[in-house]
Amino acid sequence: MEPTENDNIEHINTAPLVKLAEQIQEQVSKVIVGQHSMTEMLLAGLLADGHILIEGVPGVAKTLAAKLIARLIKADFSRIQFTPDLMPSDVIGTSVFNPQSTTFQFKPGPIFSNIVLIDEINRAPAKTQAALFEVMEERQVTVDGQTHHLQAPFMVIATQNPIEHEGTYRLPEAQLDRFIMKITVGYPSLEEEIIILERQNRQAILRSLDDVAAIIDPTLLKQARQMVRMVHIEPRLLEFIAKIIWETRNDRSLYIGASPRASIALLNVAKALSVLHGRNFVIPEDILQAAPPVLRHRISLTPEREMEGATTDDVLKEIVSRIEIPR
């Protein structure tokens, strides 16, 4: 469904951004074999100015991918390893008494960075997880009645292990809703596994990590995000997004549907994907590609469907199949 000549579309030259995305993919491929979908979704989340949750079994390069994305951006980076004994002040910072001035001064925590990697976010207790609410939504921290703003860009990339339950705390729905996407990472193919072993055998991975260079600065990232916001989308595609969200609230397999924040996230990620695919307008395929990672963590199955072995992705496929795709 390409736009006609009568459509009032502001011209957006996406070629530089597409070239930049290709350069990033090339840099990432030096270290990570495969996982192109994960990298593309990480880029889409970065362009859509959202936080990302990555879920996968140990050893599938979740943390490595997040570190690489951070390394490709000329910005501050910090990493926080969440543990059961981690306190909120260990994340956001605390007020420290200065005996010379006899006043309390705020000492920023590691969350005060541009790209923040949180490893195993579900290992910290609810109190520490709740400390992220304000900072992820408002880009600010309030301590002792004083508000401290974070510098742009600010992005949280969190990882979690889906198979371990010992010593973990389930993220509440309100916390999950702060992530624009939840990316699930699977195992590599047999061919990719062979390449991984070949690289490890000749120690190419160690060299390639040193070869990765930053290619994005905050100014360029700001321009790219502005470009994404200007991407054209037809009214019937907006209606398509609204119908998907509405169906999640009325499906018998779900007891929690998606919120209006989910519809906005679906719109922004679809726009980001269209730019990464070299277009300045959204097509239905962009929405269909964005729907699972944007919605899978925002909906909850009924106990009956869980007992049947269904997943949220299965229900999303059923919902989309009932809606006529605009062409």
VOGU-3710 file (C-alpha; in Angstrom, 3 decimals, decimal comma):
1> meptendnie> 0,000/0,000/0,000  2,288/2,746/-1,265  1,197/6,383/-0,965  -0,214/8,102/-4,034  0,884/11,394/-5,501  -2,099/13,102/-3,887  -0,958/12,125/-0,412  0,513/15,019/1,522  3,741/13,373/2,664  6,653/15,435/3,821
11> hintaplvkl> 9,758/14,259/2,003  12,096/12,405/4,316  15,425/11,233/2,973  15,890/7,963/4,824  18,973/6,887/2,858  21,545/8,170/5,406  19,709/6,482/8,263  19,388/3,210/6,353  23,117/3,339/5,586  23,812/3,996/9,262
21> aeqiqeqvsk> 21,704/0,983/10,261  23,637/-1,172/7,797  26,918/0,018/9,318  25,664/-0,895/12,782  24,585/-4,352/11,597  28,027/-4,799/10,055  29,749/-3,821/13,305  27,519/-6,114/15,357  28,112/-9,047/12,990  31,829/-8,811/13,793
31> vivgqhsmte> 31,034/-10,086/17,268  27,575/-11,695/17,204  26,725/-14,441/14,735  23,127/-14,244/13,508  20,484/-12,642/15,744  19,702/-10,076/13,019  16,110/-9,725/14,242  17,280/-8,861/17,760  19,679/-6,242/16,425  17,019/-4,702/14,200
41> mllaglladg> 14,546/-4,490/17,075  17,201/-2,936/19,326  17,768/-0,283/16,660  14,031/0,271/16,300  13,699/0,769/20,050  16,610/3,193/20,009  15,023/5,237/17,198  11,611/5,128/18,880  13,173/6,482/22,110  12,050/3,544/24,233
51> hiliegvpgv> 13,458/1,078/26,745  13,923/-2,578/25,813  13,636/-5,850/27,718  15,560/-8,813/26,272  14,582/-12,307/27,361  16,420/-15,504/26,514  18,221/-18,488/27,970  21,808/-17,992/29,183  24,502/-17,763/26,539  22,556/-16,370/23,557
61> aktlaaklia> 24,372/-12,984/23,534  21,714/-10,875/25,273  24,187/-8,894/27,356  26,762/-8,803/24,567  24,232/-7,303/22,138  23,260/-4,596/24,609  26,917/-3,734/25,262  27,595/-3,533/21,541  24,677/-1,168/20,903  25,940/1,035/23,719
71> rlikadfsri> 29,478/0,924/22,354  28,295/2,073/18,932  26,907/5,280/20,438  29,203/8,095/21,532  27,533/8,408/24,904  28,012/7,407/28,520  27,361/3,771/29,369  26,826/2,029/32,676  26,010/-1,518/33,667  24,054/-2,571/36,746
81> qftpdlmpsd> 23,983/-6,196/37,872  20,708/-6,680/39,694  20,923/-8,911/42,769  18,475/-9,729/45,598  20,329/-7,443/48,030  20,411/-4,423/45,691  18,830/-1,325/47,239  17,095/1,551/45,384  19,871/3,945/46,447  22,399/1,638/44,754
91> vigtsvfnpq> 20,625/2,397/41,472  19,385/6,001/41,574  21,840/7,451/44,097  21,536/8,980/47,543  22,111/12,181/49,521  25,458/12,317/51,300  26,274/14,713/54,130  29,113/17,117/53,376  30,747/18,162/56,680  32,520/21,121/55,063
101> sttfqfkpgp> 29,330/22,774/53,843  27,142/21,126/56,514  24,632/20,238/53,801  23,449/17,096/52,077  24,624/16,663/48,493  23,141/14,263/46,000  25,486/11,555/44,755  24,117/10,177/41,458  23,849/6,422/41,017  24,735/4,399/37,921
111> ifsnivlide> 21,300/5,074/36,410  22,621/8,553/35,549  24,038/7,569/32,182  22,922/7,613/28,559  22,747/3,880/27,898  22,094/1,750/30,970  22,380/-2,033/30,818  20,540/-3,820/33,621  21,534/-7,465/33,813  18,937/-9,903/35,169
121> inrapaktqa> 16,420/-7,253/36,153  14,116/-9,854/37,702  16,674/-10,732/40,407  16,130/-7,497/42,345  13,255/-7,172/44,850  10,122/-5,148/44,139  11,390/-2,087/46,033  14,423/-1,764/43,760  12,389/-2,457/40,630  9,942/0,263/41,665
131> alfevmeerq> 12,815/2,760/41,833  12,991/2,527/38,049  9,377/3,666/37,503  9,998/7,400/37,576  13,376/7,350/35,885  12,163/5,242/32,934  8,963/7,197/32,382  9,916/10,770/33,299  13,688/10,676/32,705  14,175/12,119/36,175
141> vtvdgqthhl> 14,841/11,037/39,760  13,344/12,552/42,900  15,368/12,145/46,101  14,576/13,965/49,350  12,127/16,217/47,531  14,704/17,301/44,948  14,258/16,420/41,272  17,328/15,511/39,231  16,953/15,284/35,451  18,848/12,816/33,265
151> qapfmviatq> 20,628/13,963/30,132  19,397/12,818/26,732  19,705/10,314/25,231  18,569/7,916/27,935  17,791/4,268/27,266  17,486/1,244/29,541  18,275/-2,176/28,078  17,374/-4,899/30,568  17,887/-8,646/30,335  16,182/-11,511/32,107
161> npiehegtyr> 16,330/-15,289/32,126  12,922/-16,935/31,499  13,750/-20,388/32,849  15,088/-19,622/36,326  12,671/-18,954/39,175  14,940/-19,473/42,188  15,919/-16,089/43,598  13,947/-14,104/41,026  11,097/-11,631/41,367  8,469/-11,329/38,669
171> lpeaqldrfi> 8,282/-7,861/37,138  4,921/-6,220/37,877  2,701/-5,240/34,946  3,276/-1,531/35,610  7,037/-2,052/35,303  6,757/-4,149/32,146  4,611/-1,465/30,528  7,567/0,947/30,728  9,450/-1,150/28,167  8,535/-0,303/24,603
181> mkitvgypsl> 9,424/-3,848/23,527  10,206/-7,268/24,901  12,581/-9,109/22,570  12,812/-12,865/22,880  16,090/-14,434/21,761  16,329/-18,059/20,665  19,157/-20,465/19,991  21,379/-20,053/16,911  21,004/-22,359/13,932  23,431/-25,246/13,325
191> eeeiiilerq> 25,297/-23,234/10,694  25,594/-20,247/13,036  26,797/-22,501/15,851  29,601/-23,797/13,623  30,659/-20,235/12,782  30,676/-19,354/16,495  32,991/-22,281/17,218  35,265/-21,386/14,293  35,584/-17,801/15,538  36,256/-18,938/19,074
201> nrqailrsld> 38,850/-21,430/17,859  40,889/-18,731/16,172  40,125/-16,189/18,928  38,549/-13,810/16,433  35,947/-12,699/18,957  38,536/-11,051/21,181  39,962/-9,062/18,283  36,571/-8,026/16,905  35,495/-6,536/20,236  38,399/-4,129/20,011
211> dvaaiidptl> 37,510/-3,299/16,408  34,002/-2,021/17,224  33,955/1,772/17,039  31,316/4,351/17,954  29,532/5,659/14,850  26,554/7,533/16,350  26,670/10,724/18,381  23,788/12,209/20,427  23,122/14,906/17,805  22,763/12,359/15,011
221> lkqarqmvrm> 20,550/10,199/17,206  18,297/13,175/17,969  17,965/13,924/14,249  17,160/10,287/13,512  14,419/10,249/16,157  12,920/13,419/14,694  12,925/11,734/11,289  11,066/8,756/12,710  8,369/10,993/14,200  7,763/12,571/10,760
231> vhieprllef> 7,152/9,236/9,024  3,745/9,165/7,290  1,037/6,719/8,274  -2,392/6,537/6,664  -5,567/6,843/8,770  -6,661/3,285/7,974  -3,365/1,981/9,370  -3,953/3,958/12,555  -7,344/2,263/12,695  -5,612/-1,092/12,148
241> iakiiwetrn> -3,395/-0,462/15,184  -6,402/0,597/17,260  -8,309/-2,555/16,297  -5,413/-4,800/17,357  -5,233/-3,085/20,744  -9,019/-3,140/21,176  -9,172/-6,860/20,400  -6,638/-7,618/23,163  -9,086/-6,075/25,647  -11,984/-8,217/24,468
251> drslyigasp> -10,317/-11,566/23,769  -11,506/-14,403/26,006  -7,975/-15,820/26,181  -6,718/-12,697/27,936  -7,599/-11,214/31,277  -5,337/-8,178/30,842  -5,341/-6,350/27,517  -3,039/-3,695/26,126  -3,238/-0,066/27,270  -3,214/3,149/25,198
261> rasiallnva> 0,528/3,315/25,920  0,806/0,071/23,944  -0,926/1,560/20,905  1,438/4,540/20,950  4,415/2,197/21,267  3,158/0,099/18,343  2,851/3,230/16,229  6,349/4,481/17,088  8,068/1,125/16,545  6,270/0,622/13,223
271> kalsvlhgrn> 7,523/4,039/12,116  11,074/3,167/13,197  10,978/-0,114/11,267  9,733/1,647/8,136  12,744/3,975/8,258  15,132/1,063/8,810  13,569/-0,599/5,759  14,253/2,507/3,653  10,750/3,998/3,543  9,230/7,259/4,782
281> fvipedilqa> 5,778/5,721/5,169  4,370/2,840/7,203  2,969/-0,300/5,589  0,943/-3,083/7,275  3,995/-5,351/7,418  5,736/-2,841/9,723  2,839/-3,052/12,163  2,687/-6,850/11,949  6,432/-7,107/12,628  6,239/-4,713/15,569
291> appvlrhris> 3,127/-6,198/17,209  4,647/-9,270/18,969  7,605/-7,525/20,696  5,493/-4,479/21,572  2,512/-6,391/22,971  3,727/-9,765/24,306  4,665/-8,355/27,727  1,609/-6,100/28,001  -1,056/-8,805/27,867  -1,726/-11,691/30,250
301> ltperemega> -3,256/-15,066/29,486  -6,133/-16,553/31,420  -5,197/-19,572/33,583  -7,135/-21,831/31,206  -5,053/-20,834/28,180  -1,839/-21,128/30,195  -2,792/-24,692/31,148  -3,306/-25,443/27,461  0,294/-24,415/26,816  -0,579/-21,314/24,811
311> ttddvlkeiv> 1,684/-18,265/24,729  0,927/-14,584/24,331  2,428/-14,739/20,833  -0,058/-17,490/19,930  -2,984/-15,333/21,053  -1,620/-12,312/19,190  -1,519/-14,364/15,982  -5,142/-15,371/16,547  -6,144/-11,746/17,103  -4,385/-10,439/14,003
321> srieipr> -5,870/-13,226/11,862  -9,381/-11,962/12,746  -8,667/-8,405/11,603  -8,712/-7,436/7,950  -5,310/-6,106/6,948  -5,715/-2,810/5,060  -4,179/-2,764/1,590
//
